[in-house]
Amino acid sequence: MYYKIFQPAPQLKPFIRYYWILRGIDQGSAGTNDLLIPDGCTEIIFNDSSVYARTDVTSGQELSINESCVVGQRNKSILARRIGHTHLVGVKLSAGALNLLSGIPESEFRNLSIALEGLKKTWLTELEERVFEQDSEAQMISLLNAAFQSRLNGNRGHDLQLSQAISRYILGAELMPDLSGIQERYQLHSKKLERLFNQYIGLSPKNYLKVMRFKKAYKRLNRHKTSFYDGSIYDLGFYDQNHFIKDFQFFTSQSPSDYYGQRSEISDEVLLQTMRQLRQRVS
């Protein structure tokens, strides 16, 4: 499997976290499932004749996908199983970008994977055709930058900028904030905060904080397994160890001991590679 992350042009960083490419060949259809925990982002996935299955961890419902799609904000995890040839190119979007590109509140995409053609954006379907015609990865990234710069570099309204600021604050906070702290910091009524999240982020404030809390916990647990329960669990807003284990089971369908032991049939290879590559770009 080949998986690589690329940074967008500087002008696009308020809207695009990164691009990614995944290529490989998987034999048969009974391979290990890749865990994709929600990460607070929406994304566009361009598909070059690949087939893969996405299974909802909480419901067990499986969906087969063989076309390019837009993936909305998720408040639950997905298991992705690649079948045969895989060639995907992804655009990981930050808060508000999908709303700007589609004109639709981001809450309308929540927990959904929608075929690209369903958006009825001609420029996106044309971009889909051109992405896989490029001779190199550099040309592909240049093409993507040009396509999104022309549509995401306009004047941002106050509410969008405010939503992006709140999202960045939650993402970068060392100690996980709570709802009351966010409302006080930005002087917002709870109903206004709810409207901003529905329009530009896609989840309710409560669900978004739950997602980001677990994302931060997962990263810290993988880096500091032996000391995680001593401090990080409380810094991130978990009441106690049982609270963390309950969330862990919700997002992975397994206990931490099973997940990190020898009994798990879930792979986090893509997830860990993403974390590692993002750290390398920051350091």
C-alpha positions as CSV (number, residue, x, y, z in Angstrom):
1,M,0.0,0.0,0.0
2,Y,1.2,3.5,-0.9
3,Y,-0.2,6.4,1.1
4,K,1.1,9.9,1.1
5,I,0.0,13.3,2.3
6,F,0.6,16.6,0.5
7,Q,0.2,20.2,1.8
8,P,-2.0,22.6,-0.1
9,A,-0.9,26.0,-1.4
10,P,-0.4,28.5,1.4
11,Q,-3.5,30.5,0.3
12,L,-5.7,27.4,0.7
13,K,-4.6,26.5,4.3
14,P,-7.7,28.1,5.9
15,F,-9.8,25.7,3.8
16,I,-7.8,22.6,3.0
17,R,-5.9,20.6,5.7
18,Y,-4.1,18.4,3.2
19,Y,-4.4,16.2,0.1
20,W,-3.8,12.5,0.2
21,I,-3.1,9.7,-2.3
22,L,-3.8,6.0,-1.7
23,R,-2.7,3.3,-4.1
24,G,-2.4,-0.5,-3.8
25,I,-3.7,-3.9,-4.7
26,D,-5.6,-6.0,-2.2
27,Q,-6.1,-9.7,-2.9
28,G,-9.7,-10.9,-2.4
29,S,-12.4,-9.2,-0.3
30,A,-11.8,-10.6,3.2
31,G,-8.9,-8.4,4.2
32,T,-8.4,-6.5,7.4
33,N,-10.6,-3.4,7.9
34,D,-8.9,0.0,8.2
35,L,-10.2,2.1,11.1
36,L,-11.2,5.6,10.1
37,I,-12.1,7.6,13.2
38,P,-13.9,10.9,12.7
39,D,-11.4,13.7,12.6
40,G,-13.5,16.9,12.4
41,C,-13.2,17.3,8.7
42,T,-15.2,16.7,5.5
43,E,-13.5,15.5,2.4
44,I,-13.8,15.0,-1.3
45,I,-12.5,11.6,-2.6
46,F,-11.7,11.1,-6.3
47,N,-11.9,7.5,-7.3
48,D,-10.1,5.9,-10.3
49,S,-12.2,2.7,-10.8
50,S,-11.6,1.5,-7.2
51,V,-14.1,-0.5,-5.1
52,Y,-14.1,-0.5,-1.3
53,A,-16.5,-1.2,1.4
54,R,-17.4,1.2,4.3
55,T,-18.9,-0.3,7.4
56,D,-20.5,1.9,10.2
57,V,-18.8,0.7,13.4
58,T,-21.9,1.4,15.5
59,S,-24.6,-0.1,13.3
60,G,-22.6,-2.6,11.3
61,Q,-24.2,-1.4,8.1
62,E,-21.9,-1.8,5.1
63,L,-21.9,0.3,2.0
64,S,-20.0,-0.6,-1.2
65,I,-18.5,2.4,-3.0
66,N,-17.1,2.5,-6.6
67,E,-17.3,6.2,-7.5
68,S,-16.0,9.6,-6.5
69,C,-17.8,11.1,-3.5
70,V,-18.1,13.8,-0.9
71,V,-17.9,12.6,2.7
72,G,-19.6,14.7,5.4
73,Q,-18.7,15.2,9.0
74,R,-18.9,12.0,11.0
75,N,-19.6,11.5,14.7
76,K,-18.9,7.8,14.5
77,S,-16.1,5.6,13.0
78,I,-16.0,3.8,9.7
79,L,-14.2,0.6,8.8
80,A,-12.9,0.7,5.2
81,R,-12.1,-2.5,3.4
82,R,-10.3,-2.2,0.0
83,I,-11.2,-4.7,-2.6
84,G,-8.7,-5.4,-5.4
85,H,-7.2,-2.4,-7.2
86,T,-7.2,0.9,-5.2
87,H,-6.4,4.4,-6.5
88,L,-7.9,7.3,-4.6
89,V,-7.1,10.9,-4.2
90,G,-8.6,12.8,-1.3
91,V,-9.0,16.5,-0.4
92,K,-9.4,16.9,3.4
93,L,-11.4,20.0,4.0
94,S,-11.5,22.4,7.0
95,A,-14.5,24.0,8.6
96,G,-16.7,25.9,6.1
97,A,-15.0,24.8,2.9
98,L,-17.7,22.3,1.9
99,N,-20.3,24.9,2.5
100,L,-18.5,27.4,0.2
101,L,-18.1,24.8,-2.5
102,S,-21.6,23.4,-2.4
103,G,-23.8,26.3,-1.0
104,I,-25.4,23.7,1.3
105,P,-25.2,23.7,5.1
106,E,-22.6,21.2,6.2
107,S,-25.0,19.5,8.6
108,E,-26.8,18.2,5.4
109,F,-23.8,16.0,4.7
110,R,-23.6,14.6,8.3
111,N,-22.5,10.9,8.3
112,L,-23.2,10.6,4.6
113,S,-21.1,9.7,1.6
114,I,-22.7,11.4,-1.5
115,A,-21.7,10.6,-5.1
116,L,-19.9,13.6,-6.6
117,E,-22.4,13.8,-9.5
118,G,-25.1,14.3,-6.9
119,L,-23.7,17.8,-6.1
120,K,-24.3,18.8,-9.7
121,K,-21.1,20.9,-9.8
122,T,-19.7,20.6,-13.3
123,W,-16.3,21.9,-12.4
124,L,-15.9,19.0,-9.8
125,T,-16.8,16.3,-12.2
126,E,-14.4,17.8,-14.8
127,L,-11.7,18.0,-12.1
128,E,-12.3,14.3,-11.4
129,E,-11.5,13.4,-15.0
130,R,-8.3,15.5,-15.1
131,V,-6.9,14.4,-11.7
132,F,-6.0,10.9,-12.9
133,E,-4.7,12.1,-16.3
134,Q,-1.7,13.9,-14.7
135,D,1.8,12.5,-15.3
136,S,3.1,13.1,-11.8
137,E,2.0,13.7,-8.2
138,A,3.4,17.3,-8.4
139,Q,1.2,18.0,-11.5
140,M,-1.8,16.5,-9.7
141,I,-1.3,18.7,-6.6
142,S,-0.7,21.8,-8.9
143,L,-4.0,21.0,-10.7
144,L,-5.9,20.7,-7.4
145,N,-4.4,23.9,-6.0
146,A,-5.5,25.8,-9.1
147,A,-9.0,24.4,-9.1
148,F,-9.7,25.2,-5.4
149,Q,-7.9,28.5,-5.3
150,S,-10.3,29.9,-7.9
151,R,-13.3,28.9,-5.6
152,L,-12.1,29.3,-2.1
153,N,-10.1,32.5,-2.2
154,G,-13.1,34.9,-2.1
155,N,-14.1,37.2,0.7
156,R,-15.0,35.2,3.8
157,G,-18.0,36.4,5.8
158,H,-17.8,37.1,9.6
159,D,-19.7,33.9,10.6
160,L,-17.4,31.7,8.5
161,Q,-14.3,33.3,9.9
162,L,-15.7,32.9,13.4
163,S,-16.5,29.2,12.9
164,Q,-13.0,28.6,11.5
165,A,-11.5,30.4,14.5
166,I,-13.5,28.2,16.9
167,S,-12.5,25.0,15.1
168,R,-8.8,26.0,15.1
169,Y,-9.1,26.8,18.8
170,I,-10.5,23.4,19.7
171,L,-8.0,21.6,17.4
172,G,-5.0,23.4,18.9
173,A,-6.1,23.5,22.6
174,E,-3.8,21.6,24.9
175,L,-6.6,21.2,27.5
176,M,-9.9,20.3,25.9
177,P,-12.4,23.2,26.2
178,D,-16.0,22.7,27.2
179,L,-19.1,24.4,25.7
180,S,-19.4,27.1,28.3
181,G,-15.7,28.0,27.9
182,I,-16.2,28.4,24.1
183,Q,-19.3,30.5,24.6
184,E,-17.5,32.7,27.1
185,R,-14.3,33.0,25.0
186,Y,-16.2,34.1,21.8
187,Q,-19.2,35.8,23.6
188,L,-21.8,33.6,21.9
189,H,-25.3,32.5,22.9
190,S,-25.8,28.7,22.7
191,K,-28.3,29.1,19.9
192,K,-25.9,31.2,17.8
193,L,-23.1,28.6,18.4
194,E,-25.4,25.8,17.3
195,R,-26.3,27.7,14.1
196,L,-22.7,28.3,13.3
197,F,-21.8,24.6,13.7
198,N,-24.7,23.4,11.6
199,Q,-23.8,25.8,8.8
200,Y,-20.0,25.6,8.7
201,I,-18.9,22.5,10.7
202,G,-21.6,19.9,10.3
203,L,-21.9,18.5,13.8
204,S,-23.5,19.9,16.9
205,P,-21.0,21.6,19.2
206,K,-21.4,18.7,21.7
207,N,-20.8,16.1,19.1
208,Y,-17.9,18.0,17.6
209,L,-16.2,18.2,21.0
210,K,-16.7,14.5,21.6
211,V,-15.1,13.7,18.3
212,M,-12.2,16.0,18.8
213,R,-11.7,14.8,22.4
214,F,-11.4,11.2,21.2
215,K,-9.1,12.2,18.3
216,K,-6.7,13.9,20.7
217,A,-6.9,10.9,23.1
218,Y,-6.2,8.4,20.4
219,K,-3.1,10.4,19.3
220,R,-1.8,10.7,22.8
221,L,-2.5,7.1,23.7
222,N,-0.5,5.9,20.7
223,R,2.4,8.1,21.7
224,H,2.3,7.7,25.5
225,K,0.6,4.4,26.3
226,T,2.2,3.8,29.6
227,S,1.5,7.3,31.1
228,F,-1.8,8.2,29.3
229,Y,-4.1,7.3,32.2
230,D,-2.0,9.4,34.6
231,G,-2.8,12.8,33.2
232,S,-4.0,13.0,29.6
233,I,-7.3,11.4,30.3
234,Y,-8.3,14.3,32.6
235,D,-6.6,17.1,30.5
236,L,-8.9,16.0,27.6
237,G,-12.1,16.2,29.6
238,F,-12.7,12.6,30.5
239,Y,-14.2,12.2,34.0
240,D,-12.3,8.9,34.7
241,Q,-10.9,5.8,33.1
242,N,-14.4,4.3,32.6
243,H,-15.5,7.4,30.7
244,F,-12.6,7.0,28.3
245,I,-13.1,3.3,27.8
246,K,-16.8,3.9,27.0
247,D,-15.8,6.4,24.3
248,F,-13.1,4.1,23.0
249,Q,-15.6,1.3,22.6
250,F,-18.0,3.6,20.9
251,F,-15.5,4.7,18.3
252,T,-13.7,1.4,17.7
253,S,-16.3,-1.2,18.9
254,Q,-13.5,-2.7,21.1
255,S,-12.0,-2.2,24.5
256,P,-8.5,-0.6,24.6
257,S,-7.0,-3.9,25.8
258,D,-8.5,-5.9,22.9
259,Y,-7.7,-3.2,20.4
260,Y,-4.0,-3.0,21.3
261,G,-3.7,-6.7,22.0
262,Q,-3.6,-9.6,19.6
263,R,-7.3,-10.1,19.3
264,S,-8.1,-7.2,17.0
265,E,-9.0,-7.6,13.3
266,I,-8.9,-3.9,12.8
267,S,-5.9,-2.1,11.2
268,D,-5.1,1.5,12.0
269,E,-2.2,1.6,9.5
270,V,-3.7,4.5,7.5
271,L,-4.6,6.4,10.6
272,L,-1.1,6.1,12.2
273,Q,0.6,7.0,8.9
274,T,-1.6,10.1,8.7
275,M,-0.6,11.1,12.2
276,R,3.1,10.4,11.6
277,Q,3.2,12.4,8.3
278,L,1.4,15.3,9.8
279,R,3.8,15.4,12.7
280,Q,6.8,15.4,10.3
281,R,5.4,18.4,8.5
282,V,4.9,20.4,11.8
283,S,8.3,19.5,13.2
